[in-house]
Amino acid sequence: METGEFHWQDGWYFKRMPEGGVRMRKREASREDAPIVLEVIVDADSWCSIVSHVTAGGEAQSWPVVRALHRGM
């Protein structure tokens, strides 16, 4: 596991990248030395859209708040 990675469960790891995107990795097992079977980087605006869309208020209501939190404003 890299510094700054969050291990959710079942080999899924998340990490905020320097430019603000979020990298998602799936490993064969929940071990840091297990082979990576999938890696996706979601750009910052898309990540904020995903997170705000699944909130109780929905994307239209929470987009500015999520974006500000993600960007550290």
MOGIMO-V533052 format. One record per residue. RES is the residue in three letters. PSI is psi as a letter, one per 40 degrees, with the letter a starting at -180 (* if undefined). OMEGA is omega as a letter, one per 30 degrees, with the letter a starting at -180 (NA if undefined). Layout:
res = {RES/RES}
psi = {PSI/PSI}
omega = {OMEGA/OMEGA}
This chain:
res = {MET/GLU/THR/GLY/GLU/PHE/HIS/TRP/GLN/ASP/GLY/TRP/TYR/PHE/LYS/ARG/MET/PRO/GLU/GLY/GLY/VAL/ARG/MET/ARG/LYS/ARG/GLU/ALA/SER/ARG/GLU/ASP/ALA/PRO/ILE/VAL/LEU/GLU/VAL/ILE/VAL/ASP/ALA/ASP/SER/TRP/CYS/SER/ILE/VAL/SER/HIS/VAL/THR/ALA/GLY/GLY/GLU/ALA/GLN/SER/TRP/PRO/VAL/VAL/ARG/ALA/LEU/HIS/ARG/GLY/MET}
psi = {h/i/h/e/i/h/h/c/i/f/e/h/i/i/h/h/i/d/e/e/i/h/h/h/i/h/i/d/i/f/h/e/e/i/i/h/e/h/h/h/h/h/i/d/d/d/d/d/d/d/d/d/d/e/i/d/e/i/d/d/d/e/d/d/d/d/d/d/d/d/e/f/*}
omega = {l/l/l/l/l/l/l/l/l/l/l/a/a/l/l/a/a/a/l/l/l/l/l/l/l/l/a/a/a/l/a/l/l/l/l/a/l/l/a/l/l/a/a/a/l/l/l/l/l/a/a/a/a/l/a/a/a/a/a/a/a/a/a/a/l/a/l/l/a/a/l/a/NA}
